[in-house]
Amino acid sequence: MHALSSLPLQIPAAALLTPLKKHQTFDTPPLDHRANSPRNPRRLLLPKCNQFPTRLSPKPKPSFTKCRSHDKPEEYGVERLFSNVNQVTLKREPGSLPSAIFLVAGTTVGAGILAIPAVTQDSGFLASAVACIVCWIFMVTTGLLVAEVNVNTMCELGSGGVSLVSMAKRTLGTAGVQIACWSYIFIHYALLVAYVARSSDIITNFLGIPLWESAALFSLGLGSICYFGSQRVIGAVNGSLVVGIIISFTGLVVVASANLHWDALLKANFEAVPMSIPIIALSFVYQNVVPVICTNLEGNLSKVRTAIVLGTAIPLGLFLVWNAVILGSLVSQETSNMVTDPLQQLLSTNGGVGAIVEVFSLLAIATSYIGFVLGLADFLSDLLELPTGKNSALPYILTLFPPLVLSLLDPEIFFKALDFAGTYGVLVLFGILPAAMAWSDRYSSTSSSMKLPELVPGGKVTLSLLIGGAGSVILSELVEKLGHPN
């Protein structure tokens, strides 16, 4: 059955809006007139936050997200903004928190984990561990800001499925939309090309089929799951892949740690850390699926926060353990004059690792590929202003086929572009832009009078630190590139 039959309707959850001091609930308001328009078929929209009615009926609810008004001192509690309803059964499908966690974790754990030892070997494990934790905190914070702006935008526009385009347009205007669009498209296509190219190599080595068949099998197979599969199917597939990642990763660590030298883990060269930050930051990219999980979890900020924190904590643990195993096993080769990839050194000295690395790489790429396909398809659908209640094939065609073709033509060009994407694209799109959108959303005089709670504390100080930190890394990289053009 086509995915359209299982797409969720979204009905308003105004009945869940209650004053905190009075255990009362709002009656369901009239549906937005846009729900029946040609632009938005088969979707029941939530009302704008500042348009809830005032007639009350008693009904307590167990848990809420606070919603405060600048015009009135009274605060309101919102359990969720809307309800996802199956179009066939007309039953609510609230979205699974474990599935959201696995989606975030799977999107984050990509092939970038295999490149981390190569860029951190000069700084050593101790210094690189500090860098990983700092980058994790930074990326979690920006992801929470994306979620905050996304849910506020859904609340104000009265529509679910809001992507980065609508968020940037609402908060930063035309200039923000242009920056968001081009950065988003460049990063996603570059990474999708890299994923298809690497996965096709692995599949060809396993099955002995031509490279183009491997690329088509990988792209169209996972792409079909994303297009035809329901939320539950995609969540189940992604969860199974993440479990496979953990199992293969455990086996990889056990085999590779046979020659681990604990004293090598104490090496710390903090002067070499800045050069590794772009690749580490690129490895923690997941913010593209935040709008997806906000919609799947019906705007429930508590669940969204949990999904982001736990979903990124899993990759952080994997990154630290993997880096420790690789860098700690190379102490005997420190005196060698040859500077090579630490992973390649390990493969050359331990033949049993090769097959496990290939399986782990393929699973890690597959989970990231699913997240990036869902994120880019949702982005393109919003950018092209396609009907939000219909599962159109066009965004998926534009998402799947260009990376497939480009990976077969000349993938090496895009591998060089990945470093540029990590330095400039990621830090602009998922560093500076979320903080700028949150600043405008929180402090602009033209913003909505009704606000959901801030997911990131610290106010303007925190936002300034995020913008300044990302800007300083970009500036240092520009100076380095200009000083050493080769």
N, C-alpha and C positions, 0 to 999 in steps of 0.2 A: 504493500500500500504506500502511496506517495506520502512524503512527509507533511504535505498540506493538511492531511486528515488528522494529524497528531499535533499540529501547531497549537500552542496555547492561546486561548483568548485571554484578555486581561480585563478583569472587572474591577471597579473601584472598591477600595477597602475603607471607605469613609466610616463604615460601621465599626471600625476598629479604632477610631480617633476618640480619645477620652481625656477630659481634664484630669490632671494628676490628683487633685484634691477631691474630686467627685467621681465616684466609680460609675460613670455614665457613658453612653455611646451615642454617636450621631446616627440618625436614620440615613439609609442609603440615598444619596442625592440623585437628581436626574442625570442620565448619561450625557456625556459631551456630544454635541451635534455632529462632530467630525467622525464619530464612530461609524456612521452609515454613509459617509461620503465615498465617492470613487477613489479618493486618495488613500483611504484607510479602511478597506473592507474587512469584515469579520473580526473586528477588534473593538472591545468595549474599553473606553478610556477612563482613567482615573481623573477626578476633577482637580483643578489647580488648588494648591494649598490654601490660597486666600479666598476660595470660593466654597468652602464647606458650609452647610446650613447650620442653623443654631438650635433647631428643635432636638431635644434630647430624650432618650429613653434609657432606663437603668439596665446595665449589663456589664459587669466587671470582666476584665481581661487580665491574663496572668503576667504578660511581659510586654514592654513597650519600648519604642524609640521616641525620645522626647522631640517635640516640635514646638519651637517658640516663636512668638510674634514680636516684632519690634514696636508695633503699634499698641499692643495690649500686654499687660503684665502677666496674663495667664499663659501657662505652658500646657501643651497637649502631648499625649502619648500615642505613638503610632506603632502598632505591631508590624504592619507591612503597608505598602502603598497601594497594592492591587493584588489580585489573585490570578494565577495562571490556570486556565480551564481548558481541558481537552475538548476539541471541537466535535468529536464523535460521541464520547460518553457524557460530556458536560459535567465531568467531575474535576475537582480542583487537583492540580498537580503542582504542589508547592515548591518543588525543586529540592534536591538532596544536598545537605551540607557536606557530607563526605565526597560526593561527586564534584562539588565546587572546589574542595581542598585538593582533590586529585587533579582537577583541571589546571589549577594554579601550579601545583608541583610539577605536573607533566610538562607544562609549557616552559617552566623555568629550567628543568633538567634537560637541556639539549646537548648538542655535540660540543658546546662551549666548555663543558667540564673536562673534555679530553685535552683542550688547549691550555687550561690553567697552569699545569706544571711547567709548560714551556715558557710562559711569560713571568713566572714567579721563581724560577730556579736561581736567578741572580739575587733576589731579595731574601731567599730562604724561607723555611716554613713558618717560623715564628712571626716574622714581619708580614708575610703574605696572609697569615691567619688574621692578624689585626686588620689588614686591608679588606679581607673578605667580610669580616663582621661589620666594619664601617660601611662598606658598600651595601650590605644586606639591610642595615638600618636605614640608609638613605633610600634604597629602592622600596622598602616597605612603607616608608613615610610618603613617598610620592604616589605609591599605589593607593594608599588610603585617601590622599587628596583627590585622586582621580575618582574614587568611589564617592567621596563627599560631593564633588561637583556634579557627578553623573546623577546621583539620586535627587539632588536639588533641581537639576534640569528636568528630570522626569516629573518631579512634583510641580514645577512651574508650567511646563508645556502640556501637562496632562496626557503624556504618552510614554509607554515603555519602549525598550529597544533603542535608547538614545546612545549614539556613538560619539566619538571624539569631535566629529564635525560640528554637531549641534552644540556640544559643550563649549568649543572654542568660539563659535559664532555668537553664542549667548553672552559669554564673559569677556572676550577679547576683540570681537568684531571681525571685520574682513581680513585684517592683517594676521590675526591669530589663526583664522581658518586656513590661509595660504601656508603659513609656517607648519601648521599641524598636518595638512594634507600632504605636502611634498615630503616632509620628514617621515611621516607614517608610511607612505607608499614606498619610498626608497628603502627604508629599513626592512620592511616586510618582504618585498620582492628580492632583495639581496640575500636575506636569510633563507627564504624559500628555495632560491636557486642553489644555495650551498647545501641545504638539506637534501634536495633531490639528487644533486650530483654525488654526494657522499653515500647516500642510501643505495643508489643504483650501482655504485662500485661494490658495495657489500653484497647485494643480492646477486650480482653477476658472478662474484667469486664463489658464492654458495651454490647457485643453480646452474652456472655455466651458460646462461642465455645472453643474447646480445644486450649491449648497454641500453639501447633505446627501449627494449622490452622491459628491462628492470625499472627504468625510470617511469614508464607508463604504468606498470603494475603497482608501484609504490604510490604514485600521485593519484591515479584514478581510483585505486582501491580505497585509500583513506579518504579521498575527496568524496567518494560515493557515500561513505559512512556519515560524513559531515552533512551532506545534502539530504539524504533520504532518512537518516536515523533521527529518532526522537531524542529528547533530552536524556531519557533513561538509557537508551541504547548507546549514545555517545559516552555517557558517564560510565557505563559498564565496560565498554571497550577501553576507555582511557584508564579506568581503575585497574583493569587487568594488565595493561601495559606498564603502569607504575609499579604494580606488584612484581612483574617480571624484571623491571629495572632494579628493584631492591634485591631480588634473589640473585640476579647475575652480578650485581655490584658486590654483594657479599662474597660470592665465589671468587670474584676478581681480587678483592682485598685479601682473602685468605691465601690465595696462591701467590700474589705479588708480595705479601708481607713476610715471606719466608726469610728474606735477607734484609729485613728492616734493621737499621742502626739508629737507636733512640737518640744518641748524642748528636746525630745530624739534624734532628728536629729543632735544636736550640740555635741554629744559625739565624742571624737576623741582620739584614742590611737594609735599613729603612730608606737610604738614599735611592735605592733602586725601585722602591714601591710605586712612585708616580707613573712610571712607564707601564705598569701592569694594570692600572685602574681602568682604562677604557675596555680591555678585554674582560676583566672581572665584572664591570658594570653591564656589559653586553650579555654575560652569562646569567645575570639576574633579571632579564627582561621577562615580564609576565603581564605588564600593565595593559597590553592589548586585549586581554580577556576579561579585564575588570568590568567593562560595561556588560559583557555577556553574563557574568555571575550576578551582577546587580539585578538584571532582568530575571534570571532564573530563580533567584532567591527573593523575588518580589519586593525589592527595595528594603529588605530587613537589614538595617545597618549592623546590628549585632552579629548576625550570621556572616555578613560580608567581611567584617573585620576579622572574625575568626578564620574564615577561609583564606584571607590574604596572609595573616601572620603564620598560621600553621602550614599553609601551602608553600610558603617560601622558606620556612624553617627546615623542612625536609631536604630541599636542595642544599641549603647552607651546611647541614651535617654531612651530606654526601661530598660536597666540595672540600671540606676540611679533611675528612678521612682520606679521600682520594689523593689530595695533595700531599698529605703526610706520608702515605704509603709510597708514592712515586719518588718524592724528594728524599725520603729517608732511606730508600734502597739504593741510592746512587752515590753513597759516600766513597765507595771504593774506586769510583771513576773520576773523582774530583781533580786528580793530577793529570788527566788526559788533556791533550792539546786540542782535541776535536770537540767542538761545541755543537751538539745535536739536540734534537727533541728528546727530553727525558723518557717519554713514552716509547719512542723508537728504540732507545737504549734498553729499556726493560724488555721489549719484545725480542730484541736480539739475544738477550742473555737468558730468557725464560720462555721456551717454546710453548709451554702449556697455557700461557696468558693470551696468545693470539686469538683463538676461537672465542674465548669469553669476552675479550675486548670488542670483537666484531658484533656479537649478540647484544652486548650492552649498548654499543654505539647505535645499532639499528633501532632498538627499543627507545633509547633516549631521543633520537631524531624523530621517531614516529609520534611520540607524545607532544613534542614541540610543534611538529608539523600540524597536528590536529588543532592545537590552540591558535597557531598563526593563521590557519585557513579560516577558522570560525571568526577570529578577530578581524581579518582583512575583508571577508565577505560581508560581515555586518557593517564595517566601515564604508565599503563601496556601495552597499544598499542605501545607506543614509546619504552618501555623497551624491548618488544618482537620483535621490528622492523617489525611490521605488516604494510601492505600497508596503507598509510595515506589517500588515496582517497576512501577507502572502509570501510563500517561500519561493522567490524568483530564482531561476537558474542563471541569469546573467551575472550576478556577483560571483558565483562560484566558477563560471567559465573564465571570467577575468582574473580570478584568483589562482586557478589551477594551471591553465594552459601557458601563459607567458613564462613562468618559472620552469615549466617542463621543457619548453622549446629552448630557452636560453641556457639551461643546464647542459643540453646536448650540443649546442653550438660552441660555446666558449666559456666554461665555468670559471676559468682562472681569473678572468677580469673581475668577477664578482668576489672572489676570495680576497683580492687586493682591496676591494671596496669595503670589506667587512671591518677592517681596522678604522677606516674613515667613518663608517656607520657607528661603530662603538664610541669613537671619540666625539663626534659632532652630532650625528643623528639621535642616538640614544640619550645623551646628556641634554640635548635640546628638547626632544619630544617627551621624554619621561623624567626629566630633571627640572629644567627651567619652566617648561610649559605648565605642568600641573600646579606648581607653586604660584605662577602668574594667574592662572585661572582661579585658584582658590582665593588669592588676594582680591581679585576683582569681584568674585562671588560674595566674599565676606564683607568687604568694605566699600563697595561701589554704592553710590546713592540711588542708582537706577535698578538695583537688584530687588528681588521679590521681598515683600514685607514679612513673609512667613519663612522661617529657616529651620532646617533640620540641624541636629547637633553637630559640632565640629569633631571630626574623627582624629585630628592631629592637634594636640595642645601647643601652647607657646605663642600663638598669635603671630604678629608681624615679625617677631624675632626669629621664630622657626622658619618662616617663609623666606626671610632675607638670607638666613644661613644656607638654605637649600639652593637658592638662586646664585648666591655668591660662591658656594662650593663647586657647583657645576660649571659656572662661568670661569672660575680660576683654573680648573682642569683643562677646559677648552683653550683658554689663553696660553697656558703653559705648553700644550701640544702644538699650538700654532707657532709659538716662538721656537720650539724644538725643530719643527719641520722647516721653518725659514732658515734656521741656523745650520741645519744639516739636510739640505734638499735631497740628498741621495739616501 
